[in-house]
């Protein structure tokens, strides 16, 4: 007996193979990249905002503690307060505002804020040697860890900043008047910290993208009917709800068509389920060809029941499209000797509801109206459509 899971394993392998190079270089093709970036920004909007708030509070708290303890020279303390108040905290606050109001800009805002904050910390660390104060190398690298590991800013955006901050730190370390052994030890410590920061953030984003791909793939296979490749009932209701909202907002018309295959039970009983499945797949392909404009939908919402949405067309055009769809199904000439229609081939009955949605229009009500019209066409003799 063939393994039923084998087709799914094959699809998973194909997915991994198709996106392998994109995953390694951490950049999808343009369409996937835009969606990944948008969804990544939206899902991390709140956490990024809170981390920026935490950064402002941390900088302020450290300054307050150092001031109260009075263990730092007054001149150095004044310099730190000036850098924090005039540079670092304003940069974080601007990034916080952009992240809260404009999620799509949050990554770029955080990159700029991190660059400014890290630069301020490097400056403070460099000047500290003038007062005989030694600040650990990790001090200036902390913003990089927050941005890459916690804020999950994309690796390709952060890599130039990581290189710039590390290069600036090493340059100022070489300019500092301190023993060579201490200087080399600090550079070595910074290098040890930067290596896991750079490669660790690459690994994190790699798995972040891989998880997103798997989730996107699962959403895709759960949104489409396996036999026909059309939207399934759940996905159709979701998409139709979005179309209704848009049509209501823009005052544009929408046509919903509910379709039922005539005497399909008799077809299945006499020709067998495999042939019935092929028949449904052929019908689905014909219906897909009738909905090629932006905003149109085609779905399988039951065993032999389908739905089509035409968006933004007037009632006369909808009627022509409906007649063309009925004719297209007949022209498939799928033999059906057990039908009660005169054609002796597979036909459909359809009910269509045309309207410009208002506040009282609902998905359930619209489908019910089209469904009732479809039953009227069946009662009138089948192989026809009624549009209201």
HELIX and SHEET records of a PDB file:
HELIX    1   1 UNK A    6  UNK A   24  1                                  19    
HELIX    2   2 UNK A   30  UNK A   43  1                                  14    
HELIX    3   3 UNK A   45  UNK A   69  1                                  25    
HELIX    4   4 UNK A   74  UNK A   83  1                                  10    
HELIX    5   5 UNK A   84  UNK A   88  3                                   5    
HELIX    6   6 UNK A   89  UNK A  101  1                                  13    
HELIX    7   7 UNK A  103  UNK A  105  5                                   3    
HELIX    8   8 UNK A  106  UNK A  128  1                                  23    
HELIX    9   9 UNK A  129  UNK A  131  5                                   3    
HELIX   10  10 UNK A  138  UNK A  145  1                                   8    
HELIX   11  11 UNK A  146  UNK A  150  3                                   5    
HELIX   12  12 UNK A  155  UNK A  175  1                                  21    
HELIX   13  13 UNK A  180  UNK A  223  1                                  44    
HELIX   14  14 UNK A  233  UNK A  250  1                                  18    
HELIX   15  15 UNK A  264  UNK A  271  1                                   8    
HELIX   16  16 UNK A  273  UNK A  288  1                                  16    
HELIX   17  17 UNK A  315  UNK A  332  1                                  18    
HELIX   18  18 UNK A  363  UNK A  379  1                                  17    
SHEET    1   A 5 UNK A 297  UNK A 300  0                                        
SHEET    2   A 5 UNK A 305  UNK A 311 -1                                        
SHEET    3   A 5 UNK A 253  UNK A 261 -1                                        
SHEET    4   A 5 UNK A 348  UNK A 356 -1                                        
SHEET    5   A 5 UNK A 385  UNK A 387  1                                        
END                                                                             
